[in-house]
Amino acid sequence: MLRIGCPWCGVRDETEFRYRGDASRIRPSADAGPAAFAAYVYERDNALGWHAEWWLHVGGCRQLLKVVRHTLTHEIRSVSAAGDP
């Protein structure tokens, strides 16, 4: 089980959070066309290593967090608020 350090609530079990997606993906512009949107929605890399993800703290402060996690070891490198750089 993951232990995620929420900046507002402290360290919590992953059961309090919901995965919300890949934080490194960039949404195509409105004029990009259907193929670009299909690729954005359906195509994913199965990356090994450090990966930025969005997690929502549903069992606590309800804040959206950016979590940098290693996909093999599940080690968490950093947790920050969604609006932080």
C-alpha positions as CSV (number, residue, x, y, z in Angstrom):
1,M,0.0,0.0,0.0
2,L,1.2,3.5,-0.8
3,R,1.6,6.1,1.9
4,I,1.1,9.6,0.3
5,G,2.2,12.7,2.2
6,C,-0.6,15.2,1.7
7,P,0.8,18.8,2.2
8,W,-2.4,19.7,4.2
9,C,-3.3,16.5,6.1
10,G,0.1,14.7,6.5
11,V,0.9,11.1,5.6
12,R,-2.1,9.0,4.7
13,D,-2.9,5.6,3.2
14,E,-3.6,5.4,-0.5
15,T,-7.2,4.3,0.3
16,E,-7.9,8.0,1.0
17,F,-6.9,9.0,-2.5
18,R,-8.1,8.4,-6.0
19,Y,-5.8,8.3,-9.0
20,R,-6.8,11.0,-11.5
21,G,-4.4,10.4,-14.4
22,D,-1.0,11.3,-15.9
23,A,0.2,14.7,-14.9
24,S,2.7,14.9,-17.8
25,R,0.2,14.8,-20.6
26,I,-0.7,18.0,-22.3
27,R,-4.2,18.5,-23.7
28,P,-4.2,19.4,-27.5
29,S,-5.5,22.8,-28.5
30,A,-9.1,23.1,-29.6
31,D,-8.2,23.2,-33.3
32,A,-5.9,20.2,-33.2
33,G,-8.4,17.8,-34.8
34,P,-10.0,14.5,-34.0
35,A,-6.8,12.4,-34.4
36,A,-4.9,14.5,-31.9
37,F,-7.8,14.2,-29.3
38,A,-8.1,10.4,-29.9
39,A,-4.3,10.0,-29.3
40,Y,-4.6,12.2,-26.1
41,V,-7.5,10.1,-24.7
42,Y,-6.5,6.5,-25.7
43,E,-2.7,6.3,-26.3
44,R,-0.5,5.9,-23.3
45,D,3.1,5.0,-22.8
46,N,3.9,2.3,-20.2
47,A,6.9,4.1,-18.8
48,L,9.3,2.5,-16.4
49,G,10.8,4.9,-13.8
50,W,9.7,8.2,-12.3
51,H,6.3,9.4,-13.4
52,A,4.2,12.5,-12.5
53,E,0.5,11.6,-11.6
54,W,-2.6,13.4,-10.3
55,W,-4.1,12.1,-7.1
56,L,-7.3,13.5,-5.4
57,H,-7.4,13.3,-1.6
58,V,-11.1,12.3,-1.4
59,G,-10.8,11.0,2.2
60,G,-9.4,14.2,3.5
61,C,-8.9,17.8,2.3
62,R,-10.3,17.1,-1.3
63,Q,-7.2,18.7,-2.8
64,L,-5.7,17.6,-6.1
65,L,-2.1,16.7,-5.7
66,K,0.8,16.1,-8.1
67,V,2.7,13.0,-7.0
68,V,6.0,11.9,-8.5
69,R,6.2,8.1,-8.1
70,H,8.5,5.4,-9.4
71,T,6.4,2.9,-11.4
72,L,8.4,-0.1,-10.5
73,T,9.2,0.4,-6.8
74,H,6.2,2.8,-6.0
75,E,8.7,5.0,-4.1
76,I,7.3,8.6,-3.9
77,R,9.8,11.3,-4.7
78,S,7.6,14.3,-4.1
79,V,4.0,15.5,-3.5
80,S,2.8,19.0,-4.3
81,A,-0.4,21.0,-4.7
82,A,-1.8,20.9,-8.3
83,G,-1.0,24.6,-8.8
84,D,2.6,24.5,-7.6
85,P,5.3,24.6,-10.3
